[in-house]
């Protein structure tokens, strides 16, 4: 029985591996080329988050974006190789990660990448393999993000750093004009900001955090992890929920999740249109819900061997739900004028 699984960080292909296997050179050339291009686009994005989008850089000035690009590629690679090695463990043929570069475009929030994917070349035949492959990526990516955030909060630069970017930062006039971008905090981000900083540190507010590459990348890592752990269809969270609770319960959980995403997305639009004094939701969740519904699907396709997973895997699954709760931000982005 052949199944087709697709999500932003974990995808599968129905094609017969014996007839479409690429040459050994292609197996390595495409991932390497995509990695190199993504390294460049993320380095540029890192420099722009610090210096400002639309800024012209000399090639030698891009070095300022290296902490950002190295960190974000580390998180994405850790996530994808979590899937990759779990696939290898269960004898499921898989490609190396394909990194997805994203160029700097005016008017877009640009992280320099749209993530990464691996492709397995055969159907996953049982729940144990499905669970292990699905859960390994987000857990690995979560711990990578955790390391980056702990390092970022433990090594905050002095106030002179923000003044080098915004010389008028501590004046009364700062921030009263122009566009304002604020990242939404998550429970874990807030906890780490309290535990790993001291009273003498200048902890940037969420509307300036993106100038700090390790904090920005760590935040992004948690955001991506949470998106993948939404228990819908063929997302990692959908794989986990299907393997733990079966087809019927997965559909119920996924349907409730879709309703919540719709409410958060609609709430973001309403709060923006009415210019409410508080943030509720994010319009992007509505767009994400539509992608899930039409492309990734709400219902998880059946697995040939429906045997129950063991107790240790179920504990790991509940841990992944905890990661989701700690990492999820109902209003991840807020843009005001």
MOQUIGI-V886614 format. One line per field, one symbol per residue. phi: phi as a letter, one per 20 degrees, with the letter a starting at -180 (. if undefined). burial: # if it has 24 or more other C-alpha atoms within 12 Angstrom, else .. A space follows every 10 residues. Layout:
phi=???
burial=???
//
This chain:
phi=.ddcdbbfca cccfffffdc fffgffgeff ffffffffff fffffffffe eofnfedfgf ffgfefgfff ffffffffgf fffffffffe mefbeffdfd fcffcfndfd enbdobcdce dbfeebfffg ffffefffff ffffffffff fffecfffgg ffffecgege efefnecnec dceeedgfgf fffeedcdfe eeefffecgf fdgfffffff ffffgfffeg fcldfgffgf fffecnffff ffffffffff ffffffffff fffelffcec mbgfffffff fffedemeef ffdgeeffee ffffffffff ffgfffefcf cfccccd
burial=..######## ###....... .......... #..##.#### ########## #.#....... .######### ########## #######..# .######### ####....## ########## ########## ########## ########## ####.##... .#........ .......... .######### .##..##... .###.##### ########## ########## ########## #######..# #.###.##.# #########. ##......## ######.##. ###..##### ###.....#. ..##.##..# #.######## #####..
//
